[in-house]
Amino acid sequence: MRHSDRTLRTGLTAAALAALIAVAVVCVRTTFDLPHNGPPQGRATATGPVAPAPAPDTEVATAEPPAPPGVEVVPEAESPPPITIRQSAGHAAGLNKVKDPLRLSASAAYAIDADTGQVLVQKNEDAILPIASLTKMMTGLLTVEAKLPMDEVITITQEDVDTELHSRSRLRVGTTLTRVEALHLALMSSENRAAHALGRTFPGGLAQFVNAMNTRARQLGMKSTTYVEPTGLSHQNQSTAHDLALLALTASRQPLLREFTTTKSLQVAFGGRKLLYNNSNRLVKNPKWDVEFQKTGYIIEAGMCMTVKSRMGGHDVVMVLLDSGDKRSRLDDAERVKRWVGAQSGGNDTLADGRTTPRHS
């Protein structure tokens, strides 16, 4: 039985809150392919000096501009509740405590050179974890590869409404949009009803779409990946950092997916309402990053997740981070990987103290 996500009312006293947290039982499902007893298990390897702490300006130039008059700004789809008494799967298994040279907060991480396949960073890369909205990379890939008519009109129905986590959406039942609009919103701002509608309207229906997701995963060599639905709201969508890097490599070769995942914002009009959607990944607006492809994800069981393809130290690098502690930690982890790769390759990435990384002889 799935326990519903809980947030604590502001009327609780500090003492009551402390007591509640003290007696709370951590809910972690036994379906995760993770160690549950003993000290933290896992692996973390990289070569070279310990990565410097990330600079404090990680989020430079990422503030959202004000919306035009009459336009409603859509809230982020992946915002966690203010207080939770449950843990992610990775944290419950202690994977985040596995020491690594970069001091990452993520439970699992993997970075490879997109051109050569060289492994640059690895930490618990084979741990099977929930992947949240990183699922939508496969949803987008199948939609594009199926060559379905992108101008076909799709209607949001009650079937697309999340009745499990009750995630929010501005796409009301009855809203009509084209397949290309649904794909854009699903990839850029992680719109769940749009992603579900893409799967539901796939030839053969939702069940056939899920079968196609798992078949494509096997074709890509994603041996430890399982999909049960197209949004990532289910904790049963599980994969590894290694497998997701394979998917990101393939998905990033599709021009439409590159464009849609890196769109900074998009204004749309549905049923007389004007809505402004923003990208769920602040790195796309950061001038220090050259993001070619990305996807973020979050549910409690998965923690904060991210995959990015970006130019780092003169190389095209695919990076996967699973189960970072919070949004800031996820960004900090990405910065650490970027600086590490720059230091190892003799690139021009800047260290935390403002020095440029030295070139190796």
C-alpha positions, 0 to 999 in steps of 0.5 A: 500500500502506498502511503500518501505524501504528508506535509505538516500544518503550520499550526504545529508547535515546535515541540509537537513537530519534534515529537512527530519527527522523532516517532515517525517510521521511515517508509521505504518499499522493499522493491528497491534493489538496494542494500538495507542492512549494515554500513553504507555499501557502494562504490565511488571512483575518480582520479585526480585531486579532490574537487573544490567546493562549488562557487557561491554563484551557482545560480547566477542569472537564473531568477525568473523574469516577471510574467507579462500582464494577464499571464499566469506563471505555472509553479514548478512541477517538481517542488518537494513538500516543505517538510517530509518524514520519509526518506528517499530510497538511496538515503535509506540505504545509506548510498549518499554516505558512500565517500567519493573524491568529489564529495557529492551529495547524490546517492549515485552519479555517473559521467562519461565523455559522450564522444569516447565513452570514457568514464569520468566520474562514478559513484554507485552507478549500478544501484537501482533507484527510482528515477522520477521524471527522468522517465520522460527522456524515454517518453520523449524518445519514443514519441519522436522515434514513432514519427507520429503526427506532431500537429495531431490534437490531444485532449487531456482526460481524467485518465491523465490526472494523477490520483496517486501523488496528486501532483499539480497541473494547469492542464485541466481535463478537457484542455486540448493541445497538439502532440508537439505542445504536449511533448514540449511541456513534458520535457521542458517543465516536466508537465505530468498530464502532458507526458501521460497523454503522450503515452495514452494516445500512443498507437495501441494505448498506454499499455503498449507504450509502456511495453515499448519503453521497456523494449527500447530500454533493452535495445539500448543496453539498459539492463537494470531499468524498469518502466511502469508508466510514462511520467515518473510519478511511480516509484516503480520506474527504476534505473541506474545512473549507468543506464540513464547515461545510455538513454541520455546519449541516444535522446540527445541525438534527437534535435527536437529533444535537445531543443525542447529540454533546453527551452528556457520558458514557454508561453502558451494559451489554453482555453482563454488562459495564458500560461508561462511555463519555465524550465525545471532546470536552472542550469539552462539559464546559467551563462556559465553552462552550455547545456545541450540536453537535460532532464530533472526529476523529483519524487520523495523516493527518488530524491532530486535527480538530473541528467545533463549533456554539456560542454565541460573542459573541452569535452561533450559530457553526459552526467547523471545525478540520482538522489541529491539531497535538495535542489541546491545540493543537486546544482552543487553536485553538477558544479563539482562534476563540471570542475572535476572534468575541467581539472582532469582535461586541462580545460578552462573551468574555474575553481571555487576561488576564481583560479582557472584549473591548471593544464596537465603536462 
